[in-house]
Amino acid sequence: MDINGKKVIVIGGASGMGRASAELLAARGASVAVLDREGSDGKEVAEGVGGKFYAVDVTDFAGTEQTIDAAVAELGGLHVIITTAGGGVAEKTLGKNGPHSLDTFRSVIDLNLVASFNISRIAAAHMAKNEPEEDERGVIINTASIAAFEGQIGQVAYTAAKAGIAGMCLTMARDLGSVGIRALAIAPSLFATGLTKGIPDEFATQLTKDAAFPKRLGKPEEFAKLAAAIVDNPMLNGQCIRLDAGQRFAPR
């Protein structure tokens, strides 16, 4: 799908990988709406890409649907959606204080997996209305993590959520293939975003020592480049693509 002239929503677009994706796609001619939390830098980012900011809490599922509907109406359609919002907690299945909190587990699943599916289903309904471009109507890109495949100690909730995102790809692609919508996910390793942004070099080196090459944190613009490549290449579909410099997480 040619990025130029397309209508794009980036959820989590106020910072990090989402911001980089919004900026790159806008630079390539897309109209971009930025969705993120109230109080984020979303308005500034949206203004920088010539788009509009919409405040959203992705765990408010009905509210998210209303916000996406409003963004699509303002854009005049939807061809691409990228979801980067998410997070986790550090808690073992059984720890010193007893079993993992079920409420905490559910909250992590809601924030990452349920929210990503909710966004995907809403986006698909909008994309299905598009006139096809070489039989293609839209592209859905969710964000998983290499923790989906090698979750570390204390990451059981986050691993379950990200594994669910990775696992949805093929089935969702099969569900949506008849209407010309592709569905994929990107599974990054450790990237210089959020808590890891600006950490000392010696700490970053320790975190990435198991990478093959390069042995450093990923850059948000490298995530954005892969997102753009996914949009551009119609043969990419139904898979979760690792973006990890050959890194495999150790148990700790």
C-alpha positions as CSV (number, residue, x, y, z in Angstrom):
1,M,0.0,0.0,0.0
2,D,1.4,3.4,-1.0
3,I,1.7,5.5,2.1
4,N,1.3,8.8,0.4
5,G,-2.2,10.1,0.7
6,K,-3.4,7.4,3.2
7,K,-5.3,8.0,6.5
8,V,-3.4,6.8,9.5
9,I,-4.1,6.5,13.3
10,V,-1.2,5.9,15.7
11,I,-2.2,4.9,19.2
12,G,0.5,5.7,21.7
13,G,1.7,8.3,19.2
14,A,2.8,10.9,21.8
15,S,6.2,9.3,22.4
16,G,8.7,6.6,21.6
17,M,8.0,4.1,18.8
18,G,4.5,5.5,18.2
19,R,5.8,9.1,17.8
20,A,8.5,8.0,15.4
21,S,5.9,6.1,13.4
22,A,3.6,9.1,13.2
23,E,6.4,11.4,12.1
24,L,7.8,9.0,9.5
25,L,4.4,8.2,7.9
26,A,3.4,11.9,7.9
27,A,6.8,12.7,6.2
28,R,5.9,10.1,3.5
29,G,2.6,11.9,2.8
30,A,0.1,10.2,5.1
31,S,-2.6,12.1,7.1
32,V,-2.0,11.1,10.7
33,A,-4.1,11.3,13.8
34,V,-2.3,10.9,17.1
35,L,-4.1,9.1,20.0
36,D,-2.6,8.9,23.5
37,R,-3.3,9.7,27.1
38,E,-4.5,13.0,28.4
39,G,-1.5,15.0,29.6
40,S,0.9,13.4,27.1
41,D,2.8,15.2,24.4
42,G,0.3,14.1,21.9
43,K,-1.0,17.5,20.9
44,E,2.6,18.7,20.2
45,V,3.3,15.6,18.1
46,A,0.1,16.0,16.2
47,E,0.8,19.6,15.4
48,G,4.2,18.7,14.3
49,V,2.8,16.2,11.7
50,G,-0.1,18.4,10.6
51,G,-2.6,16.2,12.3
52,K,-5.0,16.2,15.3
53,F,-4.6,14.8,18.8
54,Y,-7.2,12.8,20.5
55,A,-7.0,11.9,24.2
56,V,-7.8,8.2,24.9
57,D,-7.5,5.6,27.6
58,V,-7.2,2.3,25.8
59,T,-8.6,0.4,28.7
60,D,-11.9,2.3,28.4
61,F,-13.0,0.1,25.5
62,A,-16.2,1.9,24.7
63,G,-14.5,5.3,25.0
64,T,-11.7,4.0,22.7
65,E,-14.3,3.1,20.0
66,Q,-15.9,6.5,20.2
67,T,-12.5,8.2,19.9
68,I,-11.4,6.1,16.9
69,D,-14.7,6.8,15.3
70,A,-14.2,10.6,15.8
71,A,-10.6,10.4,14.4
72,V,-11.7,8.5,11.3
73,A,-14.5,11.0,10.7
74,E,-12.0,13.9,10.9
75,L,-9.5,12.1,8.7
76,G,-12.1,11.1,6.2
77,G,-11.3,7.4,6.3
78,L,-8.8,4.9,7.7
79,H,-6.1,2.8,5.9
80,V,-3.5,2.1,8.6
81,I,-3.6,1.8,12.3
82,I,-0.6,1.3,14.6
83,T,-0.9,0.5,18.2
84,T,2.1,0.9,20.5
85,A,0.4,1.6,23.9
86,G,1.1,-0.9,26.6
87,G,3.0,-1.8,29.7
88,G,3.5,-4.4,32.4
89,V,4.3,-5.2,36.0
90,A,7.0,-7.2,37.8
91,E,5.4,-10.0,39.6
92,K,6.0,-13.7,39.8
93,T,3.4,-16.5,39.5
94,L,4.3,-17.3,43.1
95,G,6.4,-14.8,45.1
96,K,7.4,-14.0,48.7
97,N,4.0,-12.5,49.4
98,G,2.0,-15.3,47.8
99,P,0.5,-16.0,44.4
100,H,0.3,-13.4,41.6
101,S,-2.5,-10.9,42.0
102,L,-5.3,-11.9,39.7
103,D,-6.4,-8.2,39.5
104,T,-3.0,-7.2,38.3
105,F,-2.8,-10.0,35.8
106,R,-6.2,-9.0,34.4
107,S,-5.1,-5.3,34.2
108,V,-2.0,-6.1,32.2
109,I,-4.1,-8.3,29.8
110,D,-6.6,-5.5,29.4
111,L,-4.0,-2.9,28.7
112,N,-2.1,-4.9,26.2
113,L,-4.1,-7.7,24.7
114,V,-7.7,-6.8,25.0
115,A,-7.1,-3.1,24.1
116,S,-5.1,-4.2,21.0
117,F,-7.9,-6.5,19.9
118,N,-10.5,-3.9,20.5
119,I,-8.6,-1.3,18.5
120,S,-8.1,-3.9,15.7
121,R,-11.7,-4.9,15.4
122,I,-12.9,-1.3,15.3
123,A,-10.2,-0.4,12.7
124,A,-11.1,-3.3,10.5
125,A,-14.8,-2.2,10.4
126,H,-13.7,1.2,9.1
127,M,-11.1,-0.1,6.7
128,A,-13.6,-2.5,5.1
129,K,-15.5,0.5,3.8
130,N,-12.5,1.7,1.7
131,E,-12.3,1.4,-2.0
132,P,-9.6,-1.2,-2.6
133,E,-6.1,-0.3,-3.9
134,E,-4.9,-3.3,-5.8
135,D,-7.4,-5.4,-3.8
136,E,-6.1,-3.9,-0.5
137,R,-8.1,-1.9,2.0
138,G,-6.1,-1.6,5.1
139,V,-3.2,-2.6,7.4
140,I,-3.3,-3.3,11.1
141,I,0.0,-3.2,13.1
142,N,0.0,-4.1,16.7
143,T,3.0,-4.2,19.1
144,A,4.1,-7.4,20.8
145,S,7.5,-7.9,22.4
146,I,10.2,-10.6,22.3
147,A,9.0,-11.3,25.8
148,A,6.1,-13.1,24.0
149,F,8.6,-15.8,23.2
150,E,11.2,-15.6,26.0
151,G,9.4,-14.0,28.9
152,Q,11.7,-13.3,31.9
153,I,11.1,-14.1,35.5
154,G,8.4,-11.8,36.9
155,Q,7.0,-11.1,33.4
156,V,4.2,-13.8,33.3
157,A,1.4,-11.3,32.8
158,Y,3.2,-9.2,30.2
159,T,4.4,-12.4,28.4
160,A,0.8,-13.7,28.3
161,A,-0.5,-10.5,26.9
162,K,2.2,-10.1,24.3
163,A,2.1,-13.7,23.3
164,G,-1.7,-13.2,22.7
165,I,-0.9,-10.3,20.4
166,A,1.6,-12.4,18.5
167,G,-0.8,-15.3,18.3
168,M,-3.7,-13.2,16.9
169,C,-1.8,-12.2,13.8
170,L,-2.4,-15.2,11.5
171,T,-6.0,-15.8,12.6
172,M,-6.9,-12.1,12.3
173,A,-5.2,-12.0,8.9
174,R,-7.3,-15.0,7.8
175,D,-10.4,-13.4,9.2
176,L,-9.8,-10.2,7.3
177,G,-8.2,-11.5,4.1
178,S,-11.5,-11.7,2.2
179,V,-11.9,-7.9,2.6
180,G,-8.3,-7.0,1.8
181,I,-7.0,-6.1,5.2
182,R,-3.6,-7.3,6.5
183,A,-2.9,-7.8,10.2
184,L,0.6,-8.0,11.7
185,A,2.6,-7.3,14.9
186,I,6.1,-6.1,15.6
187,A,8.0,-7.7,18.5
188,P,10.7,-5.3,19.6
189,S,13.5,-6.1,22.0
190,L,14.6,-3.3,24.4
191,F,14.2,0.1,22.8
192,A,15.2,3.5,24.0
193,T,11.7,4.5,25.0
194,G,9.9,5.2,28.3
195,L,11.9,3.9,31.3
196,T,14.9,2.8,29.2
197,K,15.3,6.2,27.4
198,G,18.4,8.0,28.6
199,I,19.8,5.2,30.8
200,P,23.6,5.2,31.3
201,D,25.5,3.5,28.5
202,E,27.0,0.9,30.9
203,F,23.5,-0.2,32.0
204,A,22.3,-0.3,28.4
205,T,25.3,-2.4,27.5
206,Q,24.4,-4.9,30.2
207,L,20.8,-5.1,29.1
208,T,21.7,-5.8,25.5
209,K,24.8,-8.1,26.0
210,D,22.9,-11.1,24.6
211,A,22.1,-9.4,21.3
212,A,24.0,-10.6,18.3
213,F,24.4,-7.2,16.6
214,P,24.1,-4.3,17.2
215,K,24.6,-4.5,21.0
216,R,22.6,-1.5,21.9
217,L,19.0,-0.4,22.6
218,G,16.8,-0.1,19.5
219,K,15.9,3.3,18.3
220,P,12.3,4.4,17.9
221,E,12.9,5.3,14.3
222,E,14.0,1.8,13.5
223,F,10.6,0.6,14.7
224,A,9.0,3.2,12.5
225,K,11.0,2.1,9.5
226,L,9.7,-1.5,9.9
227,A,6.1,-0.2,10.3
228,A,6.4,1.7,7.1
229,A,7.9,-1.3,5.3
230,I,5.0,-3.4,6.5
231,V,2.5,-0.9,5.0
232,D,4.5,-0.7,1.8
233,N,4.8,-4.5,1.2
234,P,1.6,-6.3,0.6
235,M,3.2,-9.8,0.9
236,L,3.8,-9.1,4.6
237,N,0.8,-10.5,6.5
238,G,-0.3,-12.7,9.3
239,Q,2.9,-12.7,11.3
240,C,4.7,-11.2,14.3
241,I,8.0,-9.8,13.1
242,R,10.9,-9.7,15.6
243,L,12.9,-6.5,15.7
244,D,15.6,-7.5,18.2
245,A,19.2,-7.5,16.8
246,G,19.2,-11.2,17.3
247,Q,18.6,-10.9,21.1
248,R,17.0,-13.6,23.1
249,F,16.0,-12.8,26.7
250,A,17.7,-14.8,29.4
251,P,15.6,-15.9,32.4
252,R,16.6,-12.7,34.3
